[in-house]
């Protein structure tokens, strides 16, 4: 047996040290990456099923509102994003509880600003329209103004066309005022659920209703894909409506809203609005693109008063 020389011992020692050093480096890098991941501030996105912006499907929640949320979340890498489905009646209580919650689609009011941070308008969207059957066109024409918009109050007062609306819903300040003035009109019905109004119109049992255009198209696509409905602009209410992102009144919530405002400023063409536009009928997509171009030229000048679902 040949004796092991000092040179061989030193070579083995150097090799062992190199392996040990590499292991230590890899451990430190891994620890650093873990620490970085752990430093990400958690934020929970509160998702409320309100078709077609958000709807539950196969145990998940989908819709153009979720697509818009994902667009912004992908550009906020410093936060750990998670989603939670929260029914509308529990929304405010949840997002004002412990932790940081954010919600897309909530509109700012003076009361809400006391306990939530609000971004600038991220989704200017079309206001409520009057929905009828195309066969009602001749009955609707007498109530149109020179701009082709319907005089809703004059039509209701006329009393020959039966309309149904969802009870306990706000359709915006302008329309709500009209409805209050005509609350006892026998041609008006208020019903708890408006999901089947299009079927009633198609059957001739109802003359008109009010929907956000994306809602009307969602119900048409899912329930009556072979039918066509007319969407009429309402005089005094034909402006884009704002929708913001609201976050808990925490340091993290404030930082997220500031980052979102920067993204909105840096993307004046609002590429995320394509998700919303795809939910509209062809007629309303044309209308929306025209109004969106006007809004982008002068932000805020073509926004109407807030509507809450």
Secondary structure as UniProt FT lines:
FT   HELIX           6..39
FT   STRAND          41..47
FT   TURN            51..53
FT   STRAND          54..57
FT   TURN            58..59
FT   STRAND          60..62
FT   HELIX           64..73
FT   TURN            74..75
FT   TURN            77..78
FT   STRAND          79..85
FT   HELIX           88..90
FT   HELIX           91..95
FT   STRAND          101..106
FT   TURN            110..111
FT   HELIX           112..114
FT   STRAND          116..118
FT   STRAND          128..133
FT   HELIX           134..136
FT   HELIX           137..141
FT   TURN            142..143
FT   TURN            146..147
FT   HELIX           152..158
FT   STRAND          163..166
FT   TURN            167..168
FT   HELIX           173..181
FT   TURN            182..184
FT   TURN            186..187
FT   STRAND          188..191
FT   TURN            195..196
FT   HELIX           197..202
FT   TURN            203..204
FT   STRAND          208..212
FT   HELIX           213..223
FT   TURN            225..226
FT   STRAND          229..232
FT   TURN            235..236
FT   STRAND          240..241
FT   STRAND          244..248
FT   HELIX           251..266
FT   TURN            268..269
FT   TURN            271..272
FT   HELIX           273..277
FT   TURN            278..279
FT   HELIX           282..297
FT   TURN            299..302
FT   STRAND          303..304
//
